[in-house]
Amino acid sequence: MKRFLAALLLLTFAFVLVGCGQTTSTSKGHTVNITLSEFKIETSASTFQPDTVYQFSVTNTGKTDHEFMILPSSQGNMSGMSMDDMDKMALASIDTIHPGETKTLEYTFPSSTAGTQPEFACYLPGHYEAGMKQDVHVRQP
């Protein structure tokens, strides 16, 4: 009976975590699933702790190439800016992610980002303007 109750409690806890969109912990940190498609970004978590390691698993379920950038804040339309300049502004990024491909990125939001609202984005031509952006939050410690 104790095993049954323990298993039930563990299963309930797992469902609560999944249902709340929480990250999952692994030996490499917390896994966050990101899905890119035409033209949106979906994330399994949108609030992050500073000084915590996150393993972003980014999957392109769309029919065209995409990229994944973590920017310090919403940058709006950066047309006319070179990709090199955009990459310099990014906290982290994955260049080209082909349709059906999954790439991973390990990133830790530094304590200096606490209380900020970074943005996940794709800045391939026209993608950001079409809606490929997602505001996220870094908690205060």
C-alpha positions as CSV (number, residue, x, y, z in Angstrom):
1,M,0.0,0.0,0.0
2,K,2.9,2.4,0.8
3,R,4.4,1.7,-2.6
4,F,1.1,2.4,-4.3
5,L,0.7,5.7,-2.4
6,A,4.3,6.7,-3.1
7,A,3.9,5.9,-6.9
8,L,0.7,7.8,-7.0
9,L,2.2,10.8,-5.3
10,L,5.2,10.7,-7.7
11,L,2.9,10.4,-10.7
12,T,0.8,13.3,-9.5
13,F,3.8,15.5,-9.0
14,A,5.1,14.7,-12.5
15,F,1.7,15.6,-14.0
16,V,1.7,18.9,-12.1
17,L,5.1,19.8,-13.4
18,V,4.2,19.0,-17.0
19,G,0.9,20.8,-16.7
20,C,2.5,23.9,-15.3
21,G,5.1,24.1,-18.2
22,Q,8.0,23.6,-15.8
23,T,11.4,22.6,-16.9
24,T,12.7,19.2,-16.2
25,S,15.9,18.6,-14.4
26,T,18.7,16.5,-15.8
27,S,22.4,16.0,-15.0
28,K,23.1,18.9,-17.5
29,G,20.6,21.3,-15.9
30,H,17.0,22.1,-16.6
31,T,15.7,21.1,-20.0
32,V,13.5,23.6,-21.9
33,N,11.7,22.5,-25.1
34,I,11.4,25.1,-27.8
35,T,9.4,24.5,-30.9
36,L,9.9,26.7,-34.0
37,S,7.3,26.8,-36.8
38,E,5.8,29.2,-39.3
39,F,5.8,31.7,-37.7
40,K,5.9,31.3,-34.0
41,I,8.0,30.2,-31.1
42,E,6.6,27.9,-28.4
43,T,8.4,27.2,-25.2
44,S,7.8,24.8,-22.3
45,A,8.9,27.5,-19.8
46,S,8.8,31.2,-19.9
47,T,10.2,32.1,-16.5
48,F,13.8,31.4,-15.6
49,Q,16.1,31.6,-12.5
50,P,19.4,33.4,-12.8
51,D,22.5,31.4,-12.3
52,T,20.7,28.2,-13.2
53,V,21.9,26.0,-16.1
54,Y,19.3,25.5,-18.8
55,Q,19.5,23.0,-21.7
56,F,17.4,24.4,-24.5
57,S,16.2,21.7,-26.9
58,V,15.1,23.6,-30.1
59,T,13.1,21.7,-32.7
60,N,12.1,23.1,-36.1
61,T,8.7,21.6,-36.9
62,G,8.2,24.1,-39.8
63,K,8.8,23.8,-43.5
64,T,11.6,26.4,-43.7
65,D,14.9,27.1,-41.9
66,H,14.7,29.0,-38.7
67,E,17.2,30.3,-36.0
68,F,16.9,30.7,-32.3
69,M,18.3,33.7,-30.5
70,I,18.1,34.8,-26.8
71,L,18.2,38.6,-26.7
72,P,18.6,40.7,-23.6
73,S,15.2,42.4,-24.3
74,S,12.7,42.9,-27.1
75,Q,14.7,44.4,-29.9
76,G,11.8,44.9,-32.4
77,N,12.4,45.0,-36.1
78,M,16.2,45.0,-36.7
79,S,16.0,45.0,-40.5
80,G,19.0,46.6,-42.0
81,M,21.2,45.4,-39.2
82,S,23.8,42.8,-40.2
83,M,23.6,39.2,-38.8
84,D,27.0,39.8,-37.2
85,D,25.7,42.8,-35.2
86,M,22.6,40.8,-34.2
87,D,24.8,37.9,-33.0
88,K,26.9,40.3,-30.9
89,M,23.7,41.6,-29.2
90,A,22.4,38.1,-28.5
91,L,22.9,36.4,-25.1
92,A,23.0,33.1,-27.0
93,S,22.0,31.7,-30.4
94,I,21.7,28.8,-32.7
95,D,22.2,29.7,-36.3
96,T,20.4,27.6,-38.9
97,I,17.9,24.9,-37.8
98,H,16.6,23.0,-40.8
99,P,13.0,21.6,-40.9
100,G,12.7,18.5,-38.8
101,E,16.0,19.2,-37.0
102,T,16.6,19.5,-33.3
103,K,19.7,21.4,-31.9
104,T,20.6,22.0,-28.3
105,L,22.0,25.0,-26.5
106,E,23.2,25.2,-22.9
107,Y,22.7,28.7,-21.3
108,T,22.8,30.2,-17.9
109,F,21.1,33.5,-17.4
110,P,23.6,35.6,-15.3
111,S,22.5,37.2,-12.1
112,S,22.8,40.6,-13.9
113,T,19.7,39.6,-15.9
114,A,17.5,39.1,-12.8
115,G,14.2,41.0,-13.1
116,T,14.6,41.5,-16.9
117,Q,12.4,40.3,-19.8
118,P,14.6,38.7,-22.4
119,E,13.2,37.6,-25.8
120,F,13.4,34.4,-27.8
121,A,13.4,35.3,-31.5
122,C,14.1,34.3,-35.1
123,Y,15.6,37.1,-37.2
124,L,15.8,35.4,-40.5
125,P,14.4,37.8,-43.1
126,G,10.7,38.5,-42.4
127,H,10.4,35.9,-39.6
128,Y,10.4,38.3,-36.6
129,E,7.9,40.6,-38.3
130,A,5.7,37.5,-39.0
131,G,5.6,36.8,-35.2
132,M,8.6,34.7,-34.4
133,K,9.2,36.2,-31.0
134,Q,8.5,35.2,-27.4
135,D,8.9,37.3,-24.3
136,V,10.3,35.5,-21.3
137,H,11.2,36.6,-17.7
138,V,14.2,36.1,-15.4
139,R,13.1,36.0,-11.8
140,Q,14.6,38.1,-9.0
141,P,16.6,35.9,-6.7
